Amino acid sequence: MKAAFLIAAMVLCGMSSSAWCQAFGMAELSEESRACVRCHEEENPGLVQQWGESLHYRANVGCFECHTTAPDDVDAYEHYGQIIATLVTPKDCGRCHSREAAEFSASHHSKGARILGSLDNVLAEVVEGNHGMVTPGFPKGVAASAVTGCWQCHGSEIKVLENGQIDRATWPNAGIGRINPDGSEGACNACHARHTFSAAQARHPDTCGRCHMGPDHPQKEIFEESKHGIAFFSNIEKMNLGAPKWVVGRDYWAAPNCATCHMSATTKQPVTHDVGLRLSWNNRPEVSIRPEVSDAAMGLPGANIPWTVRRENMKNVCLACHQTAWIDGFYEQYDELIELYNTKFGLPGKDLYALARPLLQPEMFSNELDWTWYEIWHHQGRRARHGASMMGPDYAHWHGMYEVAKHFYTEFIPQLEALAQDNLSSSDATRVQAARALQARLDEVLEGADHRWFVGKMDPEEAKSRKDAAEQFRKRYERD
């Protein structure tokens, strides 16, 4: 039986990490998949048409080859005489696409659902939500705000019911870090949308923009305002997006996009499904850190790949269209913005907030200060850092550093000052001690070189220099 041969090959492939263990086709479509197609042509004709446009179809890989599973799998169920599973996981895809699955499993993308235990998810489940969505998998209820929001991008923990069907709170779900019942993490169809699995679609920025957009990580919008994005959308017909081989500078050269920089092949690098291997900063936390640090914290193999190697990987992409001096200049500008944010706002803000926490109500987001600091680093600070990383000046400045500075000086600092003053006269000695520590650190920050202008203590020499420069500028442009 042809299907049996393919499954046997898949099993052997799953036991090996050798390079030959990659996708291959069959001489003809299996009888099992033919039976699937006959039924689905009536029930889901669009689905069959999508599959008919795919490379899977051309390789005679059909429904059964992807959805078949062992009878003892937790999500297995009987369907018209066959044992199948609704979910097709990275482990399933890895039976043929072993290298891609291994790279993806080593990436931050595959760990996206770890947000389920994070501060962000507290917002969706508690602050925004309630227990109103009751399902068999969640008899005590779950927040619809988390189900329809966080989980759809980051991934949910798939809950399988006794009959092998999936709980409706966790399905449909194509979150990039979906936690699957077979122990794998991720969803290949987050980018390779079923059932066409189009390379052109996966390479298009709109695919990345499904999740990488919005107030806290607007990479899609930043790309659109950058010169890279302008070039891409102006020359999309020249991008050759559907080409089997897609090497920047060889198969296309009009513009780069997200896939170009973070995943796709160059003349010296193969395609990678670990999107962190060309990043030299992780701009997600309150203070930007090097990617190997965050990889180590998550137990990823990237812990052994220093940021300097990753930067050289990205520079190799840039070299397809830019000279070395241009690339080095960009990275110096980028690094300096990260240093500015970290030292002026990120590190002192993190310190001050930690000192303030003992004086606040313990429930997160029950204090105004919680919201203020969260938005400074999580929204405004990220926008500034991402804007600089992708050459989006409006996001680096007006949506970024301007917002950081405005809220730091007009909301965060006044709230900290009021909190300290309110507790210095407390009858609780512990609170008085905490208030003194907060006030001392606040005074130290505001007396520092970066912030003393705010309290009227700018260095006189700097003040004179700025005044002279302003006068020269005025004279240069004043009218006769």
C-alpha positions in Angstrom: 0.0 0.0 0.0 1.5 3.3 -1.1 0.3 5.2 2.0 1.8 2.5 4.2 5.2 3.0 2.4 5.0 6.7 2.9 4.2 6.4 6.6 7.0 3.9 7.1 9.4 6.3 5.4 8.1 9.1 7.7 8.7 6.9 10.7 12.3 6.2 9.7 12.8 9.9 8.8 11.6 10.8 12.3 14.3 8.7 13.8 17.1 10.4 11.9 18.5 13.9 11.8 20.4 13.4 8.6 20.1 15.9 5.8 18.5 13.4 3.4 15.5 13.2 5.7 13.5 15.8 3.8 10.3 16.1 1.8 9.7 13.7 -1.1 6.7 12.6 -3.1 4.9 9.5 -4.1 4.3 8.0 -7.6 0.5 8.5 -7.2 -2.1 9.6 -4.8 -3.0 7.0 -2.2 -6.4 5.3 -2.1 -7.0 6.7 1.3 -6.4 10.3 0.2 -8.6 9.7 -2.9 -11.4 8.7 -0.7 -10.9 11.9 1.4 -11.0 14.1 -1.7 -14.2 12.5 -3.1 -16.0 13.4 0.1 -14.4 16.8 0.7 -15.1 17.9 -2.9 -18.8 17.8 -2.0 -18.5 19.1 1.6 -15.5 21.6 1.3 -14.8 22.3 -2.3 -12.7 25.4 -1.6 -10.4 23.3 0.7 -9.8 20.8 -2.1 -9.1 23.6 -4.6 -6.6 25.1 -2.2 -4.9 21.7 -1.9 -5.0 21.3 -5.6 -2.8 24.4 -6.0 -0.2 23.2 -3.5 3.1 21.4 -4.0 1.7 18.7 -1.8 -0.8 17.9 -4.6 2.0 17.8 -7.1 3.9 15.4 -4.9 0.8 13.2 -4.4 0.7 14.0 -0.7 -2.9 14.2 0.4 -5.3 14.5 3.3 -4.5 11.1 4.7 -0.7 11.5 4.6 -0.9 14.6 6.8 -3.8 13.7 9.1 -3.2 10.1 9.8 -2.2 9.2 13.3 -1.6 6.3 15.6 -4.8 4.9 17.3 -3.4 5.6 20.8 -2.7 9.3 20.1 -4.7 11.5 22.4 -6.3 13.4 19.6 -7.0 10.3 17.4 -10.5 9.5 16.3 -12.2 7.2 13.8 -13.4 8.9 10.7 -15.0 6.9 7.9 -12.9 3.9 8.7 -9.6 5.7 9.1 -7.9 6.9 12.3 -7.0 10.5 11.9 -6.3 13.7 13.9 -7.6 17.2 13.2 -4.4 18.8 14.3 -1.3 18.6 12.1 1.6 19.6 14.3 5.2 20.4 13.7 6.0 16.9 14.8 3.7 15.6 12.0 5.2 18.1 9.4 8.7 17.0 10.6 8.1 13.5 9.3 9.0 15.0 5.9 10.3 18.5 6.7 12.7 17.5 9.4 15.2 20.3 9.1 12.5 23.0 9.0 10.8 21.5 12.0 14.0 21.3 14.0 14.9 24.9 13.3 11.4 26.1 14.1 11.4 24.2 17.4 14.6 25.9 18.4 13.1 29.4 17.8 11.3 31.9 19.9 8.3 31.5 17.6 7.7 28.0 18.9 7.6 29.2 22.5 5.0 31.9 21.9 2.4 30.2 24.1 4.5 30.7 27.1 2.7 34.0 27.3 -0.1 32.0 29.0 1.7 32.4 32.3 2.8 36.0 31.8 1.8 39.5 32.9 0.3 40.1 29.4 -2.1 37.2 29.9 -3.2 38.5 33.3 -4.5 41.5 31.4 -6.5 39.4 29.0 -7.8 36.9 31.5 -8.4 39.0 34.6 -8.3 42.7 33.9 -10.1 42.6 30.5 -11.9 39.3 30.9 -14.0 37.0 33.2 -14.9 33.3 33.3 -17.8 33.7 30.9 -16.8 31.2 28.2 -17.6 27.8 29.6 -16.7 24.7 27.6 -16.0 21.0 28.4 -12.3 21.8 28.6 -12.9 24.8 30.8 -15.8 23.9 33.1 -15.0 26.8 35.3 -14.9 29.2 32.4 -12.2 31.1 30.5 -12.0 34.7 29.3 -13.1 35.2 25.7 -10.8 38.1 25.5 -7.8 35.7 25.9 -9.3 33.1 23.6 -9.9 35.5 20.7 -6.9 37.7 21.3 -3.7 36.5 22.9 -4.2 32.8 22.1 -4.8 33.4 18.4 -1.3 34.9 17.8 0.7 33.3 20.6 -1.1 29.9 20.6 -3.2 28.1 23.1 -2.7 24.9 25.0 -4.9 22.5 22.9 -7.3 20.6 25.1 -8.6 17.3 23.6 -11.9 15.8 24.8 -12.5 12.1 25.4 -13.8 11.5 21.9 -10.6 12.9 20.3 -12.3 16.1 19.3 -10.8 19.5 20.4 -12.3 21.8 22.9 -13.9 24.8 21.1 -12.0 27.3 23.3 -8.7 26.0 21.9 -9.8 25.3 18.3 -9.6 26.8 15.8 -6.1 28.0 16.7 -3.1 28.6 14.5 -1.0 30.5 17.1 2.7 30.4 16.3 3.5 28.7 19.7 0.5 26.5 20.1 1.1 23.7 22.6 0.0 20.5 21.0 -1.1 17.3 22.6 1.8 15.3 21.1 4.2 17.5 23.1 5.3 19.7 20.2 5.1 23.4 20.3 4.0 25.6 17.4 1.8 25.6 14.3 3.4 25.6 10.8 0.2 26.8 9.3 0.5 30.1 11.3 2.7 31.1 8.3 2.1 28.4 5.7 -1.7 28.8 5.6 -3.5 25.5 4.9 -4.2 24.0 2.5 -2.2 25.7 -0.2 0.9 26.2 1.9 2.0 28.9 -0.5 5.6 30.0 -0.4 4.6 33.3 -1.8 2.0 33.9 0.9 4.5 32.9 3.6 7.1 35.3 2.3 4.7 38.2 2.1 4.8 40.8 4.9 1.1 40.6 5.4 1.6 37.1 6.8 4.0 38.4 9.5 1.6 41.4 10.0 -1.1 39.1 11.3 0.6 39.3 14.6 3.5 41.7 14.3 1.4 44.9 14.4 -0.3 47.1 16.8 0.7 49.4 19.7 3.4 47.2 21.3 5.1 45.5 18.3 4.2 47.4 15.1 6.8 45.8 12.8 4.3 45.6 9.9 3.5 49.3 10.2 7.2 50.2 10.6 8.1 48.2 7.5 5.5 50.0 5.5 6.9 53.4 6.4 10.5 52.4 5.9 12.3 52.7 2.6 12.5 48.9 2.4 8.7 48.7 2.7 8.1 51.5 0.2 10.4 49.7 -2.3 8.7 46.4 -1.7 5.1 47.6 -2.3 6.2 49.7 -5.3 7.9 46.7 -6.9 5.9 43.7 -5.7 5.5 42.4 -9.2 9.3 42.1 -9.4 9.7 40.2 -6.1 9.3 36.7 -7.6 7.7 35.6 -4.4 6.6 32.2 -5.7 10.0 31.1 -6.9 11.2 27.7 -5.5 14.7 29.2 -5.1 14.5 32.7 -3.6 18.0 34.1 -3.0 18.3 37.8 -2.4 20.4 39.5 -5.0 20.0 36.6 -7.4 16.3 35.7 -7.8 15.1 39.2 -6.7 16.7 42.5 -6.0 14.1 45.3 -6.1 13.4 45.2 -2.3 13.7 43.1 0.8 10.9 42.1 3.1 10.5 40.4 6.5 11.4 36.9 5.2 14.4 38.3 3.3 16.0 39.6 6.4 15.0 37.1 9.0 14.6 33.7 7.3 15.4 33.5 3.6 18.5 32.4 1.7 21.4 34.5 0.7 24.4 33.6 -1.4 26.1 32.4 1.7 23.3 31.3 4.0 20.5 28.8 3.6 16.9 29.3 4.6 16.3 29.2 8.3 13.1 28.7 10.3 14.8 30.1 13.5 13.9 33.8 13.1 16.3 34.8 15.9 19.5 33.8 14.3 20.0 37.2 12.6 18.9 39.4 15.6 21.5 41.1 17.7 19.1 42.7 20.2 16.0 41.3 22.0 13.8 44.4 22.4 10.9 42.7 24.0 11.8 43.2 27.8 11.8 46.4 29.8 15.5 46.7 29.0 16.9 45.4 25.7 19.2 42.4 26.1 21.3 40.3 23.8 19.4 37.4 22.2 21.6 34.6 23.6 20.6 35.8 27.1 16.9 35.3 26.4 17.6 32.0 24.6 19.4 30.7 27.7 16.5 31.8 29.9 14.1 29.8 27.7 16.5 26.8 27.4 17.0 27.2 23.6 20.1 26.1 21.7 20.6 29.7 20.6 22.1 30.3 24.0 25.4 29.1 22.4 25.2 31.5 19.5 26.5 35.0 20.4 24.9 38.2 19.2 28.1 39.0 17.2 27.6 35.9 15.0 23.9 36.8 14.5 24.8 40.3 13.5 27.2 39.0 10.9 24.4 36.8 9.6 22.2 39.8 9.1 25.0 41.9 7.7 25.4 39.2 5.0 21.8 39.8 4.1 22.3 43.6 3.9 25.4 43.1 1.7 23.2 41.9 -1.2 22.1 45.6 -1.7 24.3 47.8 0.6 27.9 48.6 1.1 29.8 47.9 4.3 30.0 51.6 5.3 26.2 51.9 5.0 25.6 48.8 7.1 28.0 49.8 9.8 26.5 53.2 10.0 23.0 51.8 10.4 24.1 49.5 13.2 25.9 52.3 15.0 22.7 54.4 14.9 20.6 51.5 16.0 22.9 50.5 18.9 23.0 54.1 20.1 19.2 54.3 20.3 19.1 51.1 22.3 21.8 52.5 24.6 19.9 55.7 25.0 16.6 54.0 25.9 18.2 51.5 28.2 20.3 53.9 30.2 18.0 56.9 30.3 14.6 55.3 30.8 14.7 51.5 30.8 17.1 50.8 33.7 16.2 53.7 36.0 12.5 53.1 35.3 12.8 49.4 36.1 14.6 50.2 39.4 12.1 52.9 40.4 9.1 50.7 39.7 10.6 47.8 41.7 11.2 50.2 44.7 7.6 51.4 44.4 6.0 48.0 44.4 6.0 47.5 48.2 4.0 50.7 48.5 1.3 49.7 46.0 -1.7 47.5 46.2 -0.4 43.9 45.5 -2.8 43.1 42.7 -1.1 43.9 39.4 -2.9 46.6 37.4 -4.9 47.8 40.4 -2.6 50.8 40.6 -2.2 53.7 38.2 1.6 53.3 38.3 1.3 49.7 37.1 -0.3 51.0 33.9 2.0 53.9 33.4 5.2 51.9 33.6 3.8 49.0 31.6 2.9 51.3 28.7 6.2 53.1 28.8 8.3 50.0 28.2 5.8 47.5 26.7 4.2 49.9 24.2 6.2 53.1 23.8 9.7 51.8 24.5 9.2 48.8 22.2 7.9 51.0 19.4 11.1 53.2 19.7 13.4 50.3 19.7 11.6 48.4 16.9 11.4 51.6 14.9 15.2 52.1 15.1 15.8 48.4 14.2 13.8 48.7 11.0 14.6 52.3 10.0 11.1 53.6 10.7 11.8 57.2 11.9 8.3 58.1 12.8 8.0 55.1 15.1 11.5 55.6 16.5 10.6 59.2 17.4 7.0 60.4 17.6 5.4 57.0 18.4 8.5 56.0 20.4 11.0 58.1 22.3 8.7 61.1 22.4 6.0 59.0 24.0 8.5 57.4 26.4 9.8 60.8 27.5 6.4 62.4 27.8 5.0 59.7 30.0 8.2 59.3 32.0 8.3 63.0 33.0 4.6 63.9 33.2 3.1 60.7 34.7 5.7 58.2 36.0 7.9 60.7 37.9 5.0 62.6 39.5 3.3 59.4 40.5 6.5 58.1 42.1 7.0 61.4 44.0 3.4 61.4 45.3 3.7 57.7 46.4 7.0 58.4 48.3 5.6 61.6 50.0 2.4 59.9 51.0 4.2 57.1 52.8 7.0 59.0 54.5 4.6 59.9 57.3 3.1 56.4 57.6 2.8 54.8 61.0 4.2 51.6 59.4 8.0 51.7 59.7 8.4 49.3 56.8 6.5 51.6 54.5 8.5 54.6 55.7 11.7 52.7 54.9 10.4 51.8 51.5 9.4 55.4 50.8 12.8 56.7 51.8 14.5 54.2 49.5 12.2 55.2 46.6 12.8 58.9 47.2 16.6 58.5 47.4 16.7 56.6 44.1 14.4 59.1 42.5 16.6 62.0 43.6 19.6 60.2 42.3 18.0 59.6 38.9 16.8 63.2 38.6 20.2 64.6 39.6 21.9 62.5 36.9 23.2 63.9 33.7 20.3 62.6 31.6 17.5 64.1 33.7 18.8 67.1 35.6 17.4 69.5 32.9 14.0 68.4 34.3 14.7 69.9 37.7 16.3 73.1 36.3 19.9 72.0 36.7 21.2 71.7 33.2 24.9 72.2 33.0 25.5 75.9 32.3 28.0 75.2 29.6 25.5 73.0 27.8 22.7 75.6 28.3 24.9 78.3 26.7 25.9 76.1 23.8 22.3 75.3 23.1 21.3 78.9 23.3 24.1 79.9 20.9 23.1 77.2 18.4 19.5 78.3 18.5 20.6 81.9 17.8 22.8 80.8 14.8 19.9 78.8 13.4 17.5 81.7 13.8 19.9 84.1 12.0 20.5 81.6 9.2 16.8 81.4 8.3 15.4 84.8 9.4 14.0 86.9 6.6 15.3 90.3 5.6 
